[in-house]
Each structure stands twice: as C-alpha cells, then as structure tokens.
Amino acid sequence: MKNVIILTYGISGSSVLSAFISKAGYWLGKETFKNEDYDTFENIDMIRLNERIVREAGCPIDSLRQFSKGELKRIENCRISEEFKAFAKQLEKHSPWLLKDPRLYATIRFWKKVINLEEVKFILLAREPLQMWISNLLRRRFQSFSYNKNFDAKVEDSYAEFLEENSLGYIRINFEDFMLHPEKNISELNDFLGINLSLEDFKRVYKGIIYKRRHGIFDFLKAVAIYAKNYPPKYA
C-alpha cells in the first residue's frame, strides 16, 4: 500500500475519515492531537513542524485567513533542517502512514521537498458550503456564508493546482455524499487505495447517523442564531 495524505482545511468530519482509513493498517504517528472534544487523528509531530514552518517564514498562523501567494512562496522556500529530515525518515520507517493537518494548505509545497510524494496517494476532502458554514458557526468560527464558501473554494483550488501540476494521483471525496452513500464511497476509496474496508468498519469509528446529512434544520437555526448574535462576523 502507498502512504496517504488527506488534504482538508479544518473540515468537520475529516477526523472520522482518518480514523476509518487507519483501520486498514496505516500508521498515524507516535501520538495524535486530541482537543477537548475528540481525537483529530493528526500526527502531533507534523502539527508542530507545520507551525514551525509557518512561523519561520514570518507568516501569521490563523486558521481562518488565506495565505497570499507571496506567503505561500516564503513557506515553500523555508530551510530544510535536520528535524524535518528526521521526521521524513520516521515516516519511512513506519510506512504505510497517513497524515492529515489543515496547515498542509500552507505547507504542502514545502513538504514536497522533504517527503517522496510519488509514494503517496492523496484524498481531497470537501464539504457542501452550507453544511460547512453551519459547522464553523457551531464551532464559534464567525464568518459569513459567502466568505466561507469562497474561501473554501480557493483552498480546494490551491490543493488541486498543486496535485495537478505535480501529476500526483488523488480522489475527491465530498463528506456529505459519503454520509448519504457510504457503500459507494467506501468501494471507490478501497479501489483507489488498494484496501478492503467495509461499512461495518466505518460504523465502528462513526457513531452518528448515516444516510443523512450531519446538520439538519435544528443545527441550521442554531447557527443562524449564533451568526445574528455575533454580527458583523469576524470574516465577511
């Protein structure tokens, strides 16, 4: 099996996908980052190194703003220290591995110089704009729907541009479609990665309700109330 990198930008649900795929035998790291509510299944060493890359490039770390082309270039051109080389060797030792970190939006071009991406298969994870907006508001990320939609589209375009310009194979998965049609998506994922996971494997890691979108009318109304209370939003 080849290694896997999930490309996302703070998408609610990406941790579920990481947990699910890891059941096929992928190494997630010596330790994964856990917030107050759940395990993100993100390699904590990768998170620390990504934060260091952005910091050393002189770019502000803010998960809700877009890096400019100039900032992305500065990040790409950061010096490759021994710590980064050691991390790459650690990954090689534990192959096949799986990585996911929203900061990869800013740092994936840097990692191309450190990790052999020819041995990686990429999953580009997306969400429906309305569902993503609701998720962000419920997590107290105050932004307008238009900002949320446009920003996520630009992030996905940046990822797709990187993958295509480097001729790297990837599959695009929409989280809502995965929930609505899990059997179809699991089959396509198995074919792409060369693994053999089942719907029962997915049910072991996802305790929510499948065959429906995560957020219904109640969550929508709650999100609208949060938005109204915090209007104007931080990002509009």
N, C-alpha and C positions, 0 to 999 in steps of 0.2 A: 504494500500500500504506500502511496505517496503521502506526504505531510499535508496538513490542511490549515489554511488561514481563512477565517471568516471576516469579511470586510463589512463593517457596520459603523454607525455613528450614534452610539447610545440608544440603539433601538430596543425598546422593551420587548422581550421575547428572545433576544439573541442568546441569553444565558441558557434558556430551555434548549435551544438548538445545539449549543456547545455540549451540554450535559448529555443530550441524546446521542450525538455523533461519537462522543468519547466512549460510549458503551461498546464500540467496535474495536477498542484497544488503543486509542490514541492517548499519548501522554500529555497531561495538561500543565505540568510543572511540579517543582518541589512543593509549592504552596500556591493556592489561588486566593484572589482577593475576595473577602466577604464584607459586605456592608451591613447595616443594621437589620436589613430585612431578608437577605438571601445571598447565596454564593453566586458570584458573577462568572465563575469558571474561567477567569482570566489569570494567566501566569503573572504572579506578582513581580517577578524579576523583569519581565517585559514592560510592565507598567512603570516601574522605577526608571528603567533605561529610557523609555519614551519621554517621560517627564524631564529627564536629564538632557536628552537631545534638544527638546524644545527650549529649555532654559538656556543651554549653552549657545543656541542660535540667537538668543536675545529676543525671543518671541513670547508674548504673554500667553499663559496657559488658561484658556477659557473655553469650556466645552460648548458654549452657545454662540461663539462668534466664528466667522470664517477667516481662515488664514489667507492672506493675499498671495499672489504668485511670487512676489519677492520674498516673502517669509518662507514659503514652501521651498524656494531655491536655497535659502540660507540653511534651512534644516537639512536638505539633501546634501549639502556640501560640508556638513559637520565632520570633524576629525574622527576617525575610527580608532578608538583607544583599545587597549588590551582587554578591558572589561567587556566590550562588545564582541570581540573575538572569542573570549571565553564563553560567553552566552551562546554563540553560534556553535561552538564545539559541544556544549552541553546538550543542545538540541540534537546534534548529530548522534550523540551517544544514546539518546532516548527515542530515536525515530521508530515508528511514525508518531509525530506530535501534532497538536492542534493549538493554534494561537488565535486569540480574539482580544482586541483592545480598541476602543473608539479613537484613541490617539493615533492609530495607524493611518487615519485620514491625512495627518500632517507628516508622518514619518515613514510611510511605506517606501518612498523613493530612496530614503537613506538606507533602509534595511536591504534593499536590492543589492547594495554593495557589500553586505555582510553575510547574508544568507543565500544559499543557492536556490533561487526561486524556480528553477527548472524542475526541482523535486517537490514542488508544492502545487496542490490544486486549490483553487480559490472559490469561495462561496460569497456572492454579492447578495447581502440580505437587505430587503426593502420592506416598507410598510405602506398601507394606504394612508394618504395625507391626513384624513380626518381622524383615523384611529391613532396616528402618531401624535397629532395635536392634543387629543384627549389624554393620552399617556403622559405627555410632557406637562400638561397643566396639573394632572393628578400628582405628579412628582414635583410640583411647585416650580416648574420652569416656565416663567411668564413670557410668552411670545404670541404674537398674532398668528392667525391661521395662515395668512399669506406669507409671512416671514418663514414660518415653519415649513410650508410646502416648497417655497422657492429655495430655501437653504438646503433642505434635504435633497432636492433635485440636483443642486450644484455639487453636493458631496458625492452623490452617486455618479454623476457625470465625470467627476475627477477620478474616482476609482476606476470607472470603465475606460477612461482615456489611458490611465496607467497600464491596465491589463492589456488593452489592445495594442498600444504602442510597443509593448514588450512581448507580444504574441504569447501571452500566458492564458492557459485554459481556465474557464470559470463557468459556473452555473449561477443564474439569478433566481433567488427564491423570494417570493412575497409571503410574509409571515401570515397575513390574513388568509391567503389562498391555502397555505399549509394547514391552518386550523380547519378550514372548510373542507378540504380534500386531502386528508393526511395520507391515505393509501397511495394515491397517485404521486404525491410529492416524495414520499419515502422511497417508492420504487425508482423514481428519477434520480434521487440522491444516491441510492445504492448503486445504480448503473454508473453514475458519474465517478463515484469514489472507489468502486470495486469492493463494496462491503455488503453485508447481509443483515441489516437491521429490520425489525418488524414493528407493526403498530403496537404490539404488546410491550416492546422495548420503550416506545415513546410514552406509553401510559405509565410506565414505571418512573419516569422523570417529570412528567407533566400531570399535575393533579387537578388542573382546570377542566373545563368542559370543551370537548372538541366538537367539530361540525357546526361551529358558530363563531362569530367574531368575538374578540375578547371584551370589547366595550359596547354595551347596549345603550338604550335611551337613558337609563338612570345615570350612568357614568358621563354621558354627554351633558345632561342637565347639571350635574355636579361640576363638570369642567367649565361650563358657561358661567356658573355662579362664581367660581374661583376667578375666572377671567374678569368678570364685571367688578368684583371686589378689588382687584389689583390693576384696574385700568387707570392710565395707559400702561401697557405691558413694557417690560424692560427692553424687549426686542420687537420692533414693529416694522 
